[in-house]
Amino acid sequence: MNDTLKFSIIKTLNTNNIQEFSQQTRADFIIKKDGKTISSLDDFDFFKNQFNADFTHEFFNNKEIYYKAYQYEGYKYIIIVYPKINAKIQDFWIKNILIFLLFLAVLTAIYIFIFNFFKKYFQELLLFIKNIKSQSEFHFTKNFFYDLNSLNLRLLKIKKLFYEKELQNKKQAKKIKMKNTQLSNLISTISHELKNPLSVINLSLQSLEKEHNDETMRKFMLEKIHKQSVKINQLTHKLNFVFNLNITSLNEENFDLYALSKNIVENFNESRIKIQGEQTFIKADSFLIEQVIINLISNALKYSQKDIFIEVKNQEFTIQDQGIGIEEKYLKLITKKFYKINTSQNNSFGLGLFLVKKILTLHKSSLKIQSNPQKGSIFSFSISQSLS
């Protein structure tokens, strides 16, 4: 209290500096003169009637205070001071801080111990999580995670199912892509196959429109139109036959295989086809067997520029060409639907040998193929006299 009783300084206080002085001295002041009062406190109503008070100890605004009234050179003062924290309070806070620091140190030590203790366990757990991506099994060596071994096995089973499903989807997508490619190639081939005979027919008709054509030229043009019409008819017939091949029963009859073959060769009207044989009867669907022979002859003519030899005897049909031949790795593939060894070919649907195999299978027979690259191929089939 005595530290603040420097009245020479207090006397200079006014409304402008009293707050600053209060902060410097850690005390509050109320000064009254000539009915005017200034104070470092915002609310000093409590002290308005205390200008005659002696040294007093009280609680004001939940704070312990000491105050005393003074008079000096016509001024009335009330000086309010706040006691310093006593030793007990200081000891209390010091002890609590020390306890907190000790608790923090113990907590840190426990954390470090737990971290080091479980570090190896969690490293193994991380390996397990990482291993989920692979197909191999993972076994925990720490007792803490033994139960996860069964979880790992279940996850592997689920993953295997997803993996198999993914492979199945990829295969299905690959098949769809292949079918789309085959369909695209088929459309391209159909377009090419139709374009040529239609072009020939169109040119022949234009030539026939000319009045100066003689009878020989007229017959020649009509024959060309007829041949190209037959070709288009065979093409549409083959396509219709392939896409509607849902035969459940055969129209069986006894007929001469050699006679049927000879008649087909004559219809081809191709000098390169050489046929020999003898009368041999089989029991089969003559229409379907006719399709087999037509496709085998067409195939031979397509891949061979030299003579083609056909032999028919003992219920067996054999056709040999001197064409480009077929590599052994393709022999099992060429009878598949839409399959073509050379995908750039525009003159093939990849259907001929597929039809042959399908029809022969219905007759409980099979197509035999022998081939030497650059030398030629031999195709043959045989059908017994009775299918029963």
C-alpha positions in Angstrom: 0.0 0.0 0.0 2.8 2.3 0.9 4.3 1.8 -2.6 1.4 3.7 -4.1 1.5 6.7 -1.7 3.5 8.9 -3.8 1.0 11.8 -3.8 3.2 14.0 -5.9 2.6 11.5 -8.7 -1.0 10.7 -7.8 -1.8 14.4 -7.9 -1.0 14.4 -11.6 -3.6 11.8 -12.4 -6.5 12.7 -14.7 -9.1 10.9 -16.8 -6.5 10.4 -19.5 -3.7 8.7 -17.6 -5.3 7.1 -14.6 -5.9 3.7 -16.4 -2.3 3.5 -17.5 -1.1 4.3 -14.0 -3.4 1.7 -12.5 -1.8 -1.0 -14.7 1.7 0.1 -13.8 1.1 0.0 -10.0 -1.3 -3.0 -9.9 -3.7 -0.7 -8.0 -6.9 1.1 -8.7 -7.6 4.8 -7.8 -10.7 6.8 -7.1 -10.1 10.6 -6.8 -12.6 13.2 -5.8 -12.4 17.0 -5.7 -14.9 19.8 -6.1 -17.7 17.2 -6.6 -16.0 15.6 -9.5 -14.8 12.0 -9.4 -12.4 10.1 -11.6 -11.6 6.4 -11.3 -9.6 3.6 -12.9 -12.6 1.4 -12.2 -15.5 1.3 -14.6 -17.9 0.5 -11.7 -17.0 2.3 -8.5 -20.4 2.8 -6.9 -19.4 0.6 -4.0 -16.7 3.1 -3.0 -18.7 6.4 -3.2 -19.3 6.4 0.5 -15.9 5.1 1.5 -13.9 8.3 1.3 -13.5 8.3 5.2 -12.7 4.5 5.4 -9.6 3.3 7.3 -7.5 0.4 6.1 -10.1 -2.2 5.1 -9.9 -5.8 3.9 -12.9 -7.0 1.8 -14.0 -9.0 -1.3 -15.0 -7.0 -4.3 -16.3 -8.6 -7.5 -15.1 -12.0 -6.2 -11.6 -10.6 -5.6 -9.7 -10.1 -2.4 -8.9 -6.4 -2.0 -7.4 -3.9 0.5 -8.3 -0.2 0.3 -7.9 2.9 2.3 -9.1 6.5 2.0 -6.7 9.6 2.1 -7.0 13.3 1.9 -4.2 15.5 0.4 -4.3 19.1 -0.6 -8.0 19.1 -1.0 -8.2 15.8 -2.9 -9.9 12.7 -1.6 -8.4 9.4 -2.6 -9.3 5.8 -2.3 -6.5 3.5 -3.2 -7.4 -0.1 -3.9 -4.7 -2.8 -4.0 -4.7 -6.5 -4.7 -2.5 -8.8 -2.6 0.1 -11.0 -4.3 -0.5 -14.8 -4.5 0.6 -16.2 -1.2 3.1 -18.9 -0.8 0.4 -21.6 -0.2 -1.2 -20.9 -3.6 2.2 -20.8 -5.2 3.0 -24.2 -3.7 -0.3 -25.5 -4.8 0.2 -24.6 -8.4 3.9 -25.7 -8.4 2.8 -29.1 -7.1 0.0 -29.5 -9.6 2.4 -28.5 -12.5 4.9 -31.1 -11.3 2.2 -33.8 -11.0 1.0 -32.9 -14.5 4.6 -33.1 -15.9 5.1 -36.4 -14.1 1.8 -37.8 -15.5 2.9 -36.6 -19.0 6.2 -38.3 -18.6 4.6 -41.6 -17.5 2.1 -41.4 -20.3 4.9 -40.8 -22.9 6.8 -43.8 -21.5 3.7 -46.0 -21.7 3.1 -44.8 -25.3 6.7 -45.6 -26.3 6.4 -49.1 -24.6 3.1 -49.9 -26.4 4.4 -48.6 -29.7 7.5 -50.7 -29.5 5.6 -53.7 -28.2 2.9 -53.7 -31.0 5.2 -52.4 -33.8 6.1 -55.9 -34.9 2.5 -57.1 -34.7 1.2 -54.3 -36.8 4.1 -54.8 -39.3 2.8 -58.3 -39.7 -0.7 -56.9 -40.1 0.5 -54.6 -42.8 2.1 -57.5 -44.6 -1.2 -59.3 -44.4 -3.1 -56.4 -45.9 -0.5 -56.0 -48.6 -0.7 -59.8 -49.3 -4.4 -59.6 -49.9 -3.6 -58.3 -53.4 -1.8 -61.5 -54.3 -3.1 -65.0 -54.8 -0.8 -66.6 -52.2 -1.8 -67.5 -48.7 -0.5 -65.7 -45.6 -0.2 -67.1 -42.1 0.2 -65.0 -39.0 2.9 -66.0 -36.5 1.8 -63.8 -33.7 -1.0 -65.0 -31.4 -2.6 -61.6 -31.3 -3.7 -62.0 -35.0 -4.3 -65.8 -35.2 -8.0 -65.2 -35.8 -7.2 -63.3 -39.0 -5.8 -66.5 -40.6 -9.4 -67.7 -41.2 -10.3 -64.2 -42.5 -7.4 -64.4 -44.9 -8.5 -67.7 -46.3 -12.1 -66.5 -46.8 -10.8 -63.4 -48.5 -8.7 -65.5 -50.8 -11.7 -67.6 -51.7 -13.8 -64.5 -52.4 -10.9 -63.1 -54.4 -10.6 -66.3 -56.4 -14.3 -66.2 -57.3 -13.9 -62.6 -58.5 -10.8 -63.5 -60.4 -12.5 -66.4 -62.1 -15.5 -64.2 -62.9 -13.2 -61.6 -64.3 -11.5 -64.2 -66.5 -14.9 -65.4 -67.6 -16.0 -61.9 -68.5 -12.8 -61.3 -70.4 -13.3 -64.5 -72.4 -16.9 -63.6 -73.1 -15.8 -60.1 -74.2 -13.2 -61.7 -76.4 -15.8 -64.0 -77.9 -18.1 -61.1 -78.6 -15.3 -59.2 -80.2 -14.4 -62.2 -82.3 -18.1 -62.6 -83.3 -18.3 -59.0 -84.3 -15.2 -59.3 -86.3 -16.5 -62.4 -88.0 -19.8 -60.7 -88.7 -18.0 -57.7 -90.1 -15.9 -59.9 -92.3 -19.0 -61.8 -93.4 -20.8 -58.7 -94.4 -17.7 -57.5 -96.3 -17.4 -60.8 -98.1 -21.1 -61.0 -99.0 -20.8 -57.5 -100.4 -17.8 -58.5 -102.5 -19.4 -61.8 -103.6 -22.5 -60.0 -104.7 -20.8 -57.1 -106.3 -18.9 -59.1 -109.0 -21.9 -61.2 -110.4 -24.2 -58.1 -110.2 -21.6 -56.1 -112.1 -21.4 -58.9 -114.8 -25.1 -59.1 -115.1 -25.4 -55.3 -115.4 -22.8 -55.1 -118.2 -24.3 -58.0 -120.0 -27.8 -56.4 -119.9 -26.3 -53.1 -121.2 -24.7 -55.1 -124.1 -28.0 -56.8 -124.9 -29.7 -53.5 -125.2 -27.6 -52.7 -128.2 -29.5 -53.6 -131.4 -26.5 -54.6 -133.5 -25.7 -57.7 -131.4 -25.7 -60.9 -133.4 -27.4 -64.1 -132.1 -24.1 -65.7 -131.0 -23.2 -62.6 -128.8 -26.8 -62.6 -127.5 -26.6 -66.2 -126.4 -23.2 -65.6 -124.9 -24.5 -62.7 -122.8 -27.5 -64.6 -121.7 -25.3 -67.5 -120.6 -23.2 -65.1 -118.6 -26.3 -63.7 -116.9 -27.5 -67.2 -116.2 -24.2 -68.3 -114.6 -24.0 -65.2 -112.4 -27.7 -65.7 -111.4 -26.9 -69.2 -110.4 -23.9 -68.0 -108.5 -26.0 -65.5 -106.6 -28.6 -68.1 -105.9 -26.0 -70.5 -104.5 -24.6 -67.7 -102.3 -28.0 -66.9 -100.8 -28.8 -70.5 -100.5 -25.6 -71.2 -98.6 -26.2 -68.3 -96.2 -29.8 -69.3 -95.6 -28.7 -72.9 -95.0 -26.0 -71.9 -92.5 -28.2 -69.6 -90.4 -31.2 -72.0 -90.4 -29.3 -75.2 -89.8 -31.4 -76.6 -87.1 -32.1 -80.1 -88.5 -33.5 -82.6 -86.1 -34.3 -85.4 -88.5 -32.9 -86.5 -91.9 -34.8 -87.3 -95.0 -33.1 -90.6 -95.7 -33.2 -92.4 -99.0 -31.0 -94.8 -101.0 -29.3 -93.2 -103.9 -26.1 -93.6 -106.0 -23.4 -91.4 -104.6 -21.4 -91.6 -107.9 -24.4 -90.5 -110.0 -25.1 -87.6 -107.7 -21.4 -86.5 -107.8 -21.2 -86.7 -111.6 -24.4 -84.6 -112.0 -22.9 -81.9 -109.7 -19.7 -81.9 -111.7 -21.6 -81.4 -114.9 -23.5 -78.4 -113.4 -20.2 -76.8 -112.5 -19.3 -76.9 -116.2 -15.6 -76.7 -115.3 -13.0 -78.5 -117.4 -10.5 -78.7 -114.6 -12.7 -81.2 -112.6 -11.9 -84.8 -113.4 -14.2 -87.4 -112.0 -14.0 -91.2 -112.0 -15.6 -94.0 -110.0 -18.3 -96.6 -109.9 -21.9 -97.0 -108.9 -22.1 -97.0 -105.1 -25.3 -96.7 -103.1 -25.7 -95.0 -99.7 -28.6 -94.3 -97.4 -28.6 -90.6 -96.5 -30.2 -87.2 -97.1 -29.4 -86.6 -100.7 -30.0 -82.8 -100.5 -27.6 -82.4 -97.6 -24.9 -84.7 -99.2 -25.3 -82.6 -102.4 -24.4 -79.5 -100.3 -21.3 -81.3 -99.0 -20.0 -82.2 -102.4 -20.8 -78.7 -103.8 -18.8 -77.1 -101.0 -15.9 -79.5 -101.3 -15.6 -78.9 -105.1 -16.0 -75.1 -104.7 -13.3 -75.1 -102.0 -10.9 -77.0 -104.3 -11.5 -74.8 -107.3 -10.9 -71.7 -105.1 -7.5 -72.7 -103.9 -6.1 -74.6 -106.9 -5.4 -73.4 -110.4 -4.6 -76.9 -111.7 -6.8 -80.0 -112.3 -9.0 -81.4 -109.5 -9.5 -85.2 -109.2 -12.7 -86.8 -107.8 -13.1 -90.5 -107.1 -16.3 -92.1 -105.9 -16.5 -95.8 -104.9 -17.3 -98.1 -101.9 -19.6 -95.5 -100.3 -16.7 -93.0 -100.2 -16.2 -89.7 -101.8 -12.6 -88.3 -102.3 -11.5 -85.0 -103.9 -7.9 -84.1 -104.4 -6.5 -80.7 -105.5 -3.0 -79.4 -106.3 -3.4 -76.1 -104.5 -1.6 -74.2 -101.8 -2.2 -76.8 -99.2 -2.8 -76.4 -95.5 -0.4 -76.3 -92.6 -1.0 -79.0 -89.9 -1.7 -76.4 -87.2 -4.8 -75.2 -89.1 -6.4 -78.6 -89.9 -8.5 -78.6 -86.8 -9.5 -75.0 -87.2 -10.7 -74.8 -90.8 -14.0 -76.6 -90.1 -15.0 -74.0 -87.5 -17.7 -71.5 -88.3 -16.4 -68.3 -90.0 -12.8 -69.4 -89.6 -10.4 -68.3 -92.3 -6.7 -68.9 -92.4 -6.1 -65.7 -94.3 -8.5 -63.1 -92.8 -7.7 -60.7 -95.7 -9.5 -63.0 -98.2 -12.7 -61.4 -99.6 -13.8 -64.5 -101.6 -14.6 -66.7 -98.6 -17.1 -66.8 -95.8 -15.4 -69.4 -93.7 -18.6 -71.4 -93.9 -18.0 -74.1 -96.5 -16.1 -76.6 -94.5 -18.2 -75.8 -91.4 -21.3 -76.9 -93.4 -19.5 -80.0 -94.5 -18.6 -81.0 -91.0 -22.0 -80.2 -89.6 -23.9 -82.3 -92.3 -21.5 -85.3 -92.0 -21.9 -85.3 -88.2 -25.6 -85.5 -88.7 -24.9 -88.6 -90.8 -22.6 -90.1 -88.2 -19.7 -89.5 -90.5 -16.7 -87.2 -90.5 -14.5 -85.3 -92.9 -10.9 -86.6 -93.3 -8.3 -84.1 -94.4 -4.7 -84.8 -95.6 -2.6 -81.8 -96.8 0.9 -80.9 -97.7 1.7 -77.1 -98.0 2.4 -76.0 -101.6 1.4 -79.5 -102.9 -2.3 -79.8 -102.3 -5.0 -81.4 -100.1 -7.2 -84.4 -100.1 -10.7 -84.3 -98.6 -12.8 -87.4 -98.1 -15.8 -88.9 -96.4 -17.7 -92.1 -96.3 -21.3 -93.1 -95.4 -22.5 -96.6 -94.8 -25.5 -98.1 -96.5 -27.6 -97.9 -93.4 -27.6 -95.2 -90.6 -29.3 -97.5 -88.1 
